[in-house]
Amino acid sequence: MSEKVQYHVIVYGKVQGVFFRAETSRSAQKLNITGWVRNLANGNVEAVIEGDESDIQKMIQWLKKGSPLSSVSKIDLQKSPSCSNFTSFKITG
């Protein structure tokens, strides 16, 4: 089992009103990722994802593409120094 890591992610583009959060949650659960996702007032989406590095890399690739109706222009990633040990993945905000 690889080391558990956490990333803070901001997703830019057409990512609200296009089922982005629901699809993110579905993908996270499939990949055994915990954390949360929420809409931001400026139209972007923020997420914290936590899991094994290999699963996190798959999740990051998914976030770069997004849901079928979304149009992701870029994502900002910041690796966290520690993990929060979330028990599930939630849609918040």
LUMLOKE-611504 format. One record per residue (C-alpha): residue number from 1; residue in three letters; z, x, y. Coordinates in Angstrom, 3 decimals. Each point is the difference from the previous one (the first is absolute). Example, Ala and Ser with C-alpha at 12.3 -4.5 7.8 and 13.67 -1.06 7.14 Angstrom:
2
 num residu       up     east    north
   1    ALA    7.800   12.300   -4.500
   2    SER   -0.660    1.370    3.440
//
This chain:
93
 num residu       up     east    north
   1    MET    0.000    0.000    0.000
   2    SER   -0.947    1.432    3.371
   3    GLU    2.220    0.191    3.035
   4    LYS    0.632   -3.173    1.986
   5    VAL   -1.315    0.158    3.575
   6    GLN   -0.089   -2.292    3.014
   7    TYR   -2.636   -0.392    2.715
   8    HIS    0.007   -1.914    3.264
   9    VAL   -3.484   -1.399    0.624
  10    ILE   -1.718   -1.635    2.966
  11    VAL   -3.329   -1.671   -0.783
  12    TYR   -2.465   -0.561    2.863
  13    GLY   -3.006   -2.305    0.188
  14    LYS   -0.549   -3.648   -0.838
  15    VAL    3.078   -0.295   -2.197
  16    GLN    1.687   -3.221    1.123
  17    GLY   -1.078   -3.490   -1.046
  18    VAL   -1.985    1.460   -2.914
  19    PHE    2.639   -0.143   -2.785
  20    PHE    0.683    3.717    0.480
  21    ARG    3.764   -0.276   -0.567
  22    ALA   -0.348   -2.217   -3.071
  23    GLU   -2.603    2.294   -1.555
  24    THR    2.114    3.058    0.880
  25    SER    2.975   -1.578   -1.762
  26    ARG   -2.112   -0.841   -3.054
  27    SER   -1.385    3.553   -0.189
  28    ALA    3.447    1.535    0.478
  29    GLN    1.436   -2.057   -2.847
  30    LYS   -2.882    1.003   -2.288
  31    LEU    0.628    3.671    0.811
  32    ASN    3.799   -0.222   -0.334
  33    ILE    0.454    0.688    3.736
  34    THR    3.069   -1.263    1.854
  35    GLY    0.534   -0.471    3.734
  36    TRP   -1.295   -2.478    2.558
  37    VAL   -2.930   -0.984    2.223
  38    ARG   -0.092   -1.907    3.291
  39    ASN   -2.292   -0.930    2.883
  40    LEU    0.553    1.715    3.339
  41    ALA   -0.357   -1.736    3.374
  42    ASN   -2.900    2.326    0.926
  43    GLY   -2.177   -1.228   -2.902
  44    ASN    0.694    2.882   -2.377
  45    VAL    1.917   -0.114   -3.271
  46    GLU    3.020    2.175   -0.807
  47    ALA    1.225    0.829   -3.495
  48    VAL    2.518    2.166   -1.771
  49    ILE   -1.074    0.877   -3.540
  50    GLU    2.110    1.750   -2.584
  51    GLY   -0.731    1.121   -3.538
  52    ASP   -1.334    2.817   -2.151
  53    GLU   -2.352    2.312    1.912
  54    SER   -2.988   -0.830   -2.238
  55    ASP    0.503   -3.771    0.498
  56    ILE    0.543    0.498    3.737
  57    GLN   -3.322    1.866    0.250
  58    LYS   -1.754   -2.962   -1.695
  59    MET    1.735   -2.375    2.432
  60    ILE   -1.096    2.107    2.973
  61    GLN   -3.604   -0.187   -1.237
  62    TRP    0.368   -3.790   -0.246
  63    LEU    1.430   -0.191    3.545
  64    LYS   -2.988    1.965    1.349
  65    LYS   -2.312   -2.704   -1.405
  66    GLY    2.222   -3.039    0.469
  67    SER   -0.462   -3.592   -1.077
  68    PRO   -3.505   -1.440   -0.463
  69    LEU    0.016   -1.698    3.438
  70    SER    1.617    2.865    1.900
  71    SER   -1.648    2.877    1.816
  72    VAL    2.209    3.100    0.095
  73    SER   -0.947    2.462    2.735
  74    LYS    2.691    2.599   -0.755
  75    ILE    3.473    0.498   -1.413
  76    ASP    2.828    2.209    1.192
  77    LEU    2.230    1.444   -2.726
  78    GLN    3.367    1.613    0.391
  79    LYS    1.901    1.270   -3.029
  80    SER    3.700   -0.831    0.198
  81    PRO    2.583    2.691   -0.746
  82    SER    1.924   -2.348   -2.292
  83    CYS   -0.417   -3.205   -2.012
  84    SER    1.646   -3.357    0.637
  85    ASN    0.027   -1.018   -3.683
  86    PHE   -1.491   -3.431    0.625
  87    THR    0.142   -2.316   -3.000
  88    SER   -3.163   -2.018    0.752
  89    PHE   -2.909   -0.334    2.426
  90    LYS    0.392   -2.589    2.755
  91    ILE   -2.066   -1.540    2.774
  92    THR    2.230   -0.018    3.084
  93    GLY   -0.178   -0.740    3.708
//
